[in-house]
Amino acid sequence: MQRLGFDASDIKYVLISHAHGDHIGGAEMLQNRGQRILVDPRDWDLVEQFPNRYLTMAPKRDLEAEDGKQLTLGDTTITIWRTPGHTAGTLSYTFTVFDNGRPVNVAYSGGTGFLFPSTTPDLGIKDFQTYIDSQKHIAAKAAETNATVILSNHSVHDNAVNKIRMIPGRANGPHPFEVGADMVQRYFQVMQHCARAAQIKLERIA
Ligand SMILES: [Zn+2]
């Protein structure tokens, strides 16, 4: 952050997409520095259930997410959307960033990947339905806000590493992260179709 000219003490809120170790690491340290941590209530339960799962990953219960809750920071507002599935309290966001002053709308998907008890029909069929419904929810919000950028909680899923490599060569061309509203919608369609395919498998077993 220092190298990019930011001051870590300017952080006001830390929004946790979900309480898995690779996403909540460091939150306890930031909380101890006085920064506010926002987690969905159901993932706060997860944190409290497994406080010693990983070192430094158990912040104390602080801000709780609600569907449609907004945080305004400077010239932008972030809207929080509940998208349960990957965990019971997975969060996604829509917000506006500025590309050389031009507003660009972003959809951030907080739970790319199936990581719930999905191997048996009794649990899995319902879990995949929750996942599908959440993808529809964030896809609708992405459409409403005209999101032309998709960010995933894992950079392998949104090709972020390659997009970052393309930035120095963009000249006056489009920003590599700006893939267009149609492509953003296709991302969420692929998520729904993959979940539906896994769900059909379980329906056949049942
Ligand atoms: Zn996860």
py3Dmol code that shows the C-alpha trace and the ligand (Angstrom):
import py3Dmol

protein = """\
ATOM      1  CA  MET A   1       0.000   0.000   0.000  1.00  0.00           C
ATOM      2  CA  GLN A   2       2.839   2.356   0.854  1.00  0.00           C
ATOM      3  CA  ARG A   3       4.514   1.693  -2.490  1.00  0.00           C
ATOM      4  CA  LEU A   4       1.297   2.694  -4.285  1.00  0.00           C
ATOM      5  CA  GLY A   5       1.046   5.870  -2.264  1.00  0.00           C
ATOM      6  CA  PHE A   6      -1.703   4.770   0.119  1.00  0.00           C
ATOM      7  CA  ASP A   7      -1.700   5.042   3.880  1.00  0.00           C
ATOM      8  CA  ALA A   8      -2.975   1.923   5.665  1.00  0.00           C
ATOM      9  CA  SER A   9      -4.243   4.090   8.498  1.00  0.00           C
ATOM     10  CA  ASP A  10      -6.802   5.536   6.033  1.00  0.00           C
ATOM     11  CA  ILE A  11      -8.644   2.177   5.958  1.00  0.00           C
ATOM     12  CA  LYS A  12     -12.050   2.658   7.587  1.00  0.00           C
ATOM     13  CA  TYR A  13     -13.827  -0.599   6.847  1.00  0.00           C
ATOM     14  CA  VAL A  14     -12.687  -4.104   6.038  1.00  0.00           C
ATOM     15  CA  LEU A  15     -15.388  -6.024   4.168  1.00  0.00           C
ATOM     16  CA  ILE A  16     -15.016  -9.790   4.434  1.00  0.00           C
ATOM     17  CA  SER A  17     -16.560 -11.714   1.508  1.00  0.00           C
ATOM     18  CA  HIS A  18     -16.764 -14.847   3.641  1.00  0.00           C
ATOM     19  CA  ALA A  19     -15.120 -16.367   6.689  1.00  0.00           C
ATOM     20  CA  HIS A  20     -12.781 -18.859   5.046  1.00  0.00           C
ATOM     21  CA  GLY A  21      -9.128 -18.682   6.045  1.00  0.00           C
ATOM     22  CA  ASP A  22      -7.947 -17.276   2.715  1.00  0.00           C
ATOM     23  CA  HIS A  23     -10.355 -14.330   2.981  1.00  0.00           C
ATOM     24  CA  ILE A  24     -10.397 -13.430   6.668  1.00  0.00           C
ATOM     25  CA  GLY A  25      -6.640 -13.687   7.242  1.00  0.00           C
ATOM     26  CA  GLY A  26      -5.355 -10.452   8.696  1.00  0.00           C
ATOM     27  CA  ALA A  27      -8.794  -9.191   9.758  1.00  0.00           C
ATOM     28  CA  GLU A  28      -7.964  -9.646  13.422  1.00  0.00           C
ATOM     29  CA  MET A  29      -4.743  -7.673  12.992  1.00  0.00           C
ATOM     30  CA  LEU A  30      -6.605  -4.842  11.227  1.00  0.00           C
ATOM     31  CA  GLN A  31      -9.270  -4.837  13.937  1.00  0.00           C
ATOM     32  CA  ASN A  32      -6.574  -4.566  16.586  1.00  0.00           C
ATOM     33  CA  ARG A  33      -5.343  -1.461  14.732  1.00  0.00           C
ATOM     34  CA  GLY A  34      -8.801   0.075  15.131  1.00  0.00           C
ATOM     35  CA  GLN A  35     -10.356  -0.711  11.749  1.00  0.00           C
ATOM     36  CA  ARG A  36     -13.997  -1.798  11.511  1.00  0.00           C
ATOM     37  CA  ILE A  37     -14.671  -5.307  10.226  1.00  0.00           C
ATOM     38  CA  LEU A  38     -17.891  -6.107   8.354  1.00  0.00           C
ATOM     39  CA  VAL A  39     -19.028  -9.725   8.010  1.00  0.00           C
ATOM     40  CA  ASP A  40     -22.423 -11.308   7.368  1.00  0.00           C
ATOM     41  CA  PRO A  41     -24.063 -12.383  10.681  1.00  0.00           C
ATOM     42  CA  ARG A  42     -24.031 -16.036   9.624  1.00  0.00           C
ATOM     43  CA  ASP A  43     -20.308 -15.946   8.922  1.00  0.00           C
ATOM     44  CA  TRP A  44     -19.706 -14.126  12.221  1.00  0.00           C
ATOM     45  CA  ASP A  45     -21.276 -17.281  13.716  1.00  0.00           C
ATOM     46  CA  LEU A  46     -18.714 -19.330  11.787  1.00  0.00           C
ATOM     47  CA  VAL A  47     -15.860 -17.197  13.148  1.00  0.00           C
ATOM     48  CA  GLU A  48     -17.159 -17.626  16.705  1.00  0.00           C
ATOM     49  CA  GLN A  49     -17.647 -21.353  16.200  1.00  0.00           C
ATOM     50  CA  PHE A  50     -14.004 -21.852  15.164  1.00  0.00           C
ATOM     51  CA  PRO A  51     -12.046 -19.057  16.880  1.00  0.00           C
ATOM     52  CA  ASN A  52      -8.801 -20.986  16.864  1.00  0.00           C
ATOM     53  CA  ARG A  53      -9.040 -22.352  13.348  1.00  0.00           C
ATOM     54  CA  TYR A  54      -6.203 -20.176  12.136  1.00  0.00           C
ATOM     55  CA  LEU A  55      -4.056 -17.717  14.021  1.00  0.00           C
ATOM     56  CA  THR A  56      -5.036 -14.030  13.637  1.00  0.00           C
ATOM     57  CA  MET A  57      -8.233 -14.859  11.757  1.00  0.00           C
ATOM     58  CA  ALA A  58     -10.789 -14.441  14.526  1.00  0.00           C
ATOM     59  CA  PRO A  59     -11.800 -10.794  14.801  1.00  0.00           C
ATOM     60  CA  LYS A  60     -14.418  -9.999  17.413  1.00  0.00           C
ATOM     61  CA  ARG A  61     -17.992  -9.557  16.155  1.00  0.00           C
ATOM     62  CA  ASP A  62     -18.301  -6.042  14.781  1.00  0.00           C
ATOM     63  CA  LEU A  63     -20.334  -4.658  11.834  1.00  0.00           C
ATOM     64  CA  GLU A  64     -22.994  -6.949  10.382  1.00  0.00           C
ATOM     65  CA  ALA A  65     -23.923  -7.029   6.712  1.00  0.00           C
ATOM     66  CA  GLU A  66     -27.488  -6.666   5.465  1.00  0.00           C
ATOM     67  CA  ASP A  67     -28.747  -7.095   1.918  1.00  0.00           C
ATOM     68  CA  GLY A  68     -28.672  -3.709   0.222  1.00  0.00           C
ATOM     69  CA  LYS A  69     -26.640  -2.035   2.982  1.00  0.00           C
ATOM     70  CA  GLN A  70     -24.553   0.860   1.656  1.00  0.00           C
ATOM     71  CA  LEU A  71     -21.247   2.330   2.747  1.00  0.00           C
ATOM     72  CA  THR A  72     -20.233   5.683   1.306  1.00  0.00           C
ATOM     73  CA  LEU A  73     -16.528   6.414   1.204  1.00  0.00           C
ATOM     74  CA  GLY A  74     -15.384   9.651  -0.396  1.00  0.00           C
ATOM     75  CA  ASP A  75     -16.819   9.825  -3.915  1.00  0.00           C
ATOM     76  CA  THR A  76     -18.074   6.251  -4.130  1.00  0.00           C
ATOM     77  CA  THR A  77     -20.712   4.062  -2.508  1.00  0.00           C
ATOM     78  CA  ILE A  78     -20.439   0.324  -2.098  1.00  0.00           C
ATOM     79  CA  THR A  79     -23.627  -1.733  -1.898  1.00  0.00           C
ATOM     80  CA  ILE A  80     -23.482  -5.061  -0.107  1.00  0.00           C
ATOM     81  CA  TRP A  81     -25.512  -8.036  -1.371  1.00  0.00           C
ATOM     82  CA  ARG A  82     -26.074 -11.272   0.498  1.00  0.00           C
ATOM     83  CA  THR A  83     -25.145 -14.204  -1.748  1.00  0.00           C
ATOM     84  CA  PRO A  84     -25.194 -17.324   0.467  1.00  0.00           C
ATOM     85  CA  GLY A  85     -23.988 -20.592  -1.026  1.00  0.00           C
ATOM     86  CA  HIS A  86     -20.210 -20.754  -0.845  1.00  0.00           C
ATOM     87  CA  THR A  87     -20.737 -20.144   2.882  1.00  0.00           C
ATOM     88  CA  ALA A  88     -23.991 -19.262   4.628  1.00  0.00           C
ATOM     89  CA  GLY A  89     -22.867 -15.650   4.864  1.00  0.00           C
ATOM     90  CA  THR A  90     -21.057 -14.997   1.591  1.00  0.00           C
ATOM     91  CA  LEU A  91     -21.239 -11.364   0.441  1.00  0.00           C
ATOM     92  CA  SER A  92     -20.959  -9.769  -2.977  1.00  0.00           C
ATOM     93  CA  TYR A  93     -20.772  -6.068  -3.820  1.00  0.00           C
ATOM     94  CA  THR A  94     -21.560  -3.503  -6.477  1.00  0.00           C
ATOM     95  CA  PHE A  95     -19.697  -0.204  -6.586  1.00  0.00           C
ATOM     96  CA  THR A  96     -18.343   2.490  -8.887  1.00  0.00           C
ATOM     97  CA  VAL A  97     -14.666   3.153  -9.544  1.00  0.00           C
ATOM     98  CA  PHE A  98     -13.127   5.869 -11.681  1.00  0.00           C
ATOM     99  CA  ASP A  99     -10.910   5.222 -14.699  1.00  0.00           C
ATOM    100  CA  ASN A 100      -9.146   8.523 -15.368  1.00  0.00           C
ATOM    101  CA  GLY A 101     -12.207  10.238 -13.941  1.00  0.00           C
ATOM    102  CA  ARG A 102     -14.751   8.177 -15.937  1.00  0.00           C
ATOM    103  CA  PRO A 103     -17.147   6.225 -13.702  1.00  0.00           C
ATOM    104  CA  VAL A 104     -17.047   2.456 -14.233  1.00  0.00           C
ATOM    105  CA  ASN A 105     -19.395   0.077 -12.427  1.00  0.00           C
ATOM    106  CA  VAL A 106     -18.086  -3.094 -10.851  1.00  0.00           C
ATOM    107  CA  ALA A 107     -19.736  -6.311  -9.704  1.00  0.00           C
ATOM    108  CA  TYR A 108     -17.691  -8.241  -7.150  1.00  0.00           C
ATOM    109  CA  SER A 109     -18.608 -11.893  -6.673  1.00  0.00           C
ATOM    110  CA  GLY A 110     -17.673 -13.075  -3.183  1.00  0.00           C
ATOM    111  CA  GLY A 111     -18.080 -16.816  -3.489  1.00  0.00           C
ATOM    112  CA  THR A 112     -16.845 -18.319  -6.729  1.00  0.00           C
ATOM    113  CA  GLY A 113     -16.592 -22.052  -6.123  1.00  0.00           C
ATOM    114  CA  PHE A 114     -18.637 -24.803  -4.524  1.00  0.00           C
ATOM    115  CA  LEU A 115     -17.402 -25.623  -1.074  1.00  0.00           C
ATOM    116  CA  PHE A 116     -20.315 -26.961   0.867  1.00  0.00           C
ATOM    117  CA  PRO A 117     -21.608 -30.455   1.715  1.00  0.00           C
ATOM    118  CA  SER A 118     -22.630 -31.247  -1.825  1.00  0.00           C
ATOM    119  CA  THR A 119     -21.826 -34.919  -2.198  1.00  0.00           C
ATOM    120  CA  THR A 120     -25.177 -36.209  -0.948  1.00  0.00           C
ATOM    121  CA  PRO A 121     -28.555 -35.314  -2.491  1.00  0.00           C
ATOM    122  CA  ASP A 122     -30.257 -34.480   0.824  1.00  0.00           C
ATOM    123  CA  LEU A 123     -27.898 -31.565   1.510  1.00  0.00           C
ATOM    124  CA  GLY A 124     -26.476 -30.841  -1.910  1.00  0.00           C
ATOM    125  CA  ILE A 125     -29.642 -30.257  -3.966  1.00  0.00           C
ATOM    126  CA  LYS A 126     -30.729 -27.534  -1.553  1.00  0.00           C
ATOM    127  CA  ASP A 127     -27.226 -26.035  -1.283  1.00  0.00           C
ATOM    128  CA  PHE A 128     -26.864 -25.780  -5.043  1.00  0.00           C
ATOM    129  CA  GLN A 129     -30.286 -24.117  -5.251  1.00  0.00           C
ATOM    130  CA  THR A 130     -29.159 -21.537  -2.670  1.00  0.00           C
ATOM    131  CA  TYR A 131     -26.048 -20.978  -4.758  1.00  0.00           C
ATOM    132  CA  ILE A 132     -28.041 -20.605  -8.009  1.00  0.00           C
ATOM    133  CA  ASP A 133     -30.494 -18.174  -6.385  1.00  0.00           C
ATOM    134  CA  SER A 134     -27.596 -16.045  -5.100  1.00  0.00           C
ATOM    135  CA  GLN A 135     -25.992 -15.904  -8.542  1.00  0.00           C
ATOM    136  CA  LYS A 136     -29.315 -14.687  -9.946  1.00  0.00           C
ATOM    137  CA  HIS A 137     -29.491 -12.072  -7.179  1.00  0.00           C
ATOM    138  CA  ILE A 138     -26.054 -10.556  -7.819  1.00  0.00           C
ATOM    139  CA  ALA A 139     -26.525 -10.859 -11.610  1.00  0.00           C
ATOM    140  CA  ALA A 140     -29.703  -8.769 -11.324  1.00  0.00           C
ATOM    141  CA  LYS A 141     -27.895  -6.136  -9.250  1.00  0.00           C
ATOM    142  CA  ALA A 142     -25.000  -6.117 -11.732  1.00  0.00           C
ATOM    143  CA  ALA A 143     -27.519  -5.511 -14.549  1.00  0.00           C
ATOM    144  CA  GLU A 144     -29.360  -2.786 -12.602  1.00  0.00           C
ATOM    145  CA  THR A 145     -26.107  -0.927 -11.942  1.00  0.00           C
ATOM    146  CA  ASN A 146     -24.792  -1.529 -15.485  1.00  0.00           C
ATOM    147  CA  ALA A 147     -21.673  -3.297 -14.194  1.00  0.00           C
ATOM    148  CA  THR A 148     -19.072  -3.687 -16.933  1.00  0.00           C
ATOM    149  CA  VAL A 149     -16.355  -5.118 -14.664  1.00  0.00           C
ATOM    150  CA  ILE A 150     -16.525  -8.501 -12.943  1.00  0.00           C
ATOM    151  CA  LEU A 151     -14.235  -9.199 -10.017  1.00  0.00           C
ATOM    152  CA  SER A 152     -14.119 -12.589  -8.359  1.00  0.00           C
ATOM    153  CA  ASN A 153     -12.868 -13.362  -4.875  1.00  0.00           C
ATOM    154  CA  HIS A 154     -10.225 -15.520  -6.601  1.00  0.00           C
ATOM    155  CA  SER A 155      -8.133 -13.995  -9.392  1.00  0.00           C
ATOM    156  CA  VAL A 156      -7.982 -17.306 -11.291  1.00  0.00           C
ATOM    157  CA  HIS A 157     -11.706 -17.015 -12.001  1.00  0.00           C
ATOM    158  CA  ASP A 158     -11.763 -13.514 -13.475  1.00  0.00           C
ATOM    159  CA  ASN A 159      -8.388 -13.691 -15.262  1.00  0.00           C
ATOM    160  CA  ALA A 160      -7.173 -10.767 -13.136  1.00  0.00           C
ATOM    161  CA  VAL A 161      -3.475 -11.626 -13.390  1.00  0.00           C
ATOM    162  CA  ASN A 162      -3.499 -11.403 -17.188  1.00  0.00           C
ATOM    163  CA  LYS A 163      -5.676  -8.304 -17.137  1.00  0.00           C
ATOM    164  CA  ILE A 164      -3.212  -6.565 -14.805  1.00  0.00           C
ATOM    165  CA  ARG A 165      -0.377  -7.465 -17.202  1.00  0.00           C
ATOM    166  CA  MET A 166      -2.319  -5.782 -20.035  1.00  0.00           C
ATOM    167  CA  ILE A 167      -2.732  -2.442 -18.225  1.00  0.00           C
ATOM    168  CA  PRO A 168       0.688  -0.971 -19.135  1.00  0.00           C
ATOM    169  CA  GLY A 169      -0.033  -1.569 -22.840  1.00  0.00           C
ATOM    170  CA  ARG A 170      -3.562  -0.178 -22.981  1.00  0.00           C
ATOM    171  CA  ALA A 171      -2.528   3.321 -24.148  1.00  0.00           C
ATOM    172  CA  ASN A 172      -5.874   5.017 -24.935  1.00  0.00           C
ATOM    173  CA  GLY A 173      -7.634   1.679 -25.295  1.00  0.00           C
ATOM    174  CA  PRO A 174     -10.239   0.236 -22.946  1.00  0.00           C
ATOM    175  CA  HIS A 175      -9.284  -0.793 -19.437  1.00  0.00           C
ATOM    176  CA  PRO A 176      -8.568  -4.546 -19.493  1.00  0.00           C
ATOM    177  CA  PHE A 177     -10.920  -5.126 -16.543  1.00  0.00           C
ATOM    178  CA  GLU A 178     -13.812  -3.548 -18.435  1.00  0.00           C
ATOM    179  CA  VAL A 179     -15.290  -6.557 -20.229  1.00  0.00           C
ATOM    180  CA  GLY A 180     -18.774  -5.135 -20.827  1.00  0.00           C
ATOM    181  CA  ALA A 181     -22.190  -5.670 -19.293  1.00  0.00           C
ATOM    182  CA  ASP A 182     -22.950  -8.741 -21.454  1.00  0.00           C
ATOM    183  CA  MET A 183     -19.765 -10.511 -20.366  1.00  0.00           C
ATOM    184  CA  VAL A 184     -20.527  -9.745 -16.719  1.00  0.00           C
ATOM    185  CA  GLN A 185     -23.924 -11.396 -17.163  1.00  0.00           C
ATOM    186  CA  ARG A 186     -22.341 -14.383 -18.905  1.00  0.00           C
ATOM    187  CA  TYR A 187     -20.052 -14.868 -15.916  1.00  0.00           C
ATOM    188  CA  PHE A 188     -23.042 -15.266 -13.628  1.00  0.00           C
ATOM    189  CA  GLN A 189     -24.802 -17.496 -16.179  1.00  0.00           C
ATOM    190  CA  VAL A 190     -21.793 -19.831 -16.235  1.00  0.00           C
ATOM    191  CA  MET A 191     -21.872 -19.957 -12.431  1.00  0.00           C
ATOM    192  CA  GLN A 192     -25.568 -20.847 -12.509  1.00  0.00           C
ATOM    193  CA  HIS A 193     -25.122 -23.485 -15.201  1.00  0.00           C
ATOM    194  CA  CYS A 194     -22.206 -25.164 -13.407  1.00  0.00           C
ATOM    195  CA  ALA A 195     -24.218 -25.270 -10.182  1.00  0.00           C
ATOM    196  CA  ARG A 196     -27.257 -26.592 -12.037  1.00  0.00           C
ATOM    197  CA  ALA A 197     -25.157 -29.339 -13.683  1.00  0.00           C
ATOM    198  CA  ALA A 198     -23.850 -30.421 -10.261  1.00  0.00           C
ATOM    199  CA  GLN A 199     -27.400 -30.280  -8.911  1.00  0.00           C
ATOM    200  CA  ILE A 200     -28.728 -32.506 -11.742  1.00  0.00           C
ATOM    201  CA  LYS A 201     -26.059 -35.082 -10.889  1.00  0.00           C
ATOM    202  CA  LEU A 202     -27.379 -35.228  -7.317  1.00  0.00           C
ATOM    203  CA  GLU A 203     -30.999 -35.333  -8.509  1.00  0.00           C
ATOM    204  CA  ARG A 204     -30.123 -38.434 -10.552  1.00  0.00           C
ATOM    205  CA  ILE A 205     -28.606 -40.106  -7.494  1.00  0.00           C
ATOM    206  CA  ALA A 206     -31.737 -39.249  -5.528  1.00  0.00           C
TER     207      ALA A 206
END
"""
ligand_1 = """\
1
ZN
Zn -14.002 -19.823 0.430
"""
view = py3Dmol.view(width=600, height=400)
view.addModel(protein, "pdb")
view.setStyle({"model": 0}, {"cartoon": {"style": "trace"}})
view.addModel(ligand_1, "xyz")
view.setStyle({"model": 1}, {"stick": {}})
view.zoomTo()
view.show()
